[in-house]
């Protein structure tokens, strides 16, 4: 696959495209894969983070709770 891209780049350089066009050609195959990674990985990371935080022995204070206490003390 890399050899094919190398040949395509060589041919396209001879024909005179810009560097931007070559970069778009090479990255075009990876953009859909990266979109899938973001769509799957984002919620998965959130879920795992919540599981770890729930099972943690240390209780972290809620930001919203401390804001409510600070506003009620006035």
C-alpha positions in Angstrom: 0.0 0.0 0.0 2.8 2.4 0.8 4.5 1.6 -2.4 1.3 2.4 -4.3 1.1 5.8 -2.6 4.7 6.4 -3.4 4.1 5.8 -7.1 0.9 7.9 -7.0 2.7 10.8 -5.4 5.5 10.6 -7.9 3.1 10.7 -10.8 1.1 13.5 -9.3 4.3 15.5 -8.6 5.2 15.2 -12.3 1.7 16.4 -13.3 2.0 19.4 -11.0 -0.5 19.3 -8.2 0.0 21.4 -5.1 1.3 19.9 -1.8 -2.2 20.5 -0.3 -3.8 18.3 -2.9 -1.3 15.5 -2.2 -1.9 15.8 1.5 -5.7 15.5 0.9 -5.1 12.5 -1.2 -3.1 10.7 1.5 -5.3 11.7 4.4 -8.6 10.9 2.7 -8.4 7.2 3.7 -7.8 8.0 7.3 -10.5 10.6 8.0 -13.4 8.1 8.1 -11.3 5.8 10.5 -10.6 8.7 12.8 -14.3 9.7 12.8 -15.2 6.1 13.9 -12.5 6.2 16.6 -13.9 9.5 18.0 -17.5 8.2 17.9 -16.7 5.0 19.6 -13.9 6.1 21.9 -15.5 9.2 23.4 -18.5 7.4 25.0 -16.4 4.4 25.9 -13.9 6.6 27.8 -16.7 8.4 29.5 -18.3 5.1 30.6 -15.0 3.7 31.9 -14.2 6.9 33.7 -17.6 6.9 35.5 -17.1 3.2 36.5 -13.7 4.0 38.0 -14.9 7.1 39.8 -17.9 5.1 41.3 -15.7 2.3 42.5 -13.0 4.6 43.8 -12.5 4.7 47.6 -11.8 8.4 47.5 -14.9 10.6 47.2 -14.3 13.7 45.1 -16.5 16.7 46.0 -19.0 17.8 43.4 -18.3 21.2 41.9 -22.0 22.0 41.9 -22.4 21.2 45.6 -19.5 23.5 46.6 -21.0 26.3 44.5 -24.4 25.9 46.2 -22.7 26.0 49.6 -20.8 29.1 48.7 -23.8 30.9 47.4 -26.0 30.0 50.5 -23.4 31.3 52.9 -23.8 34.9 51.8 
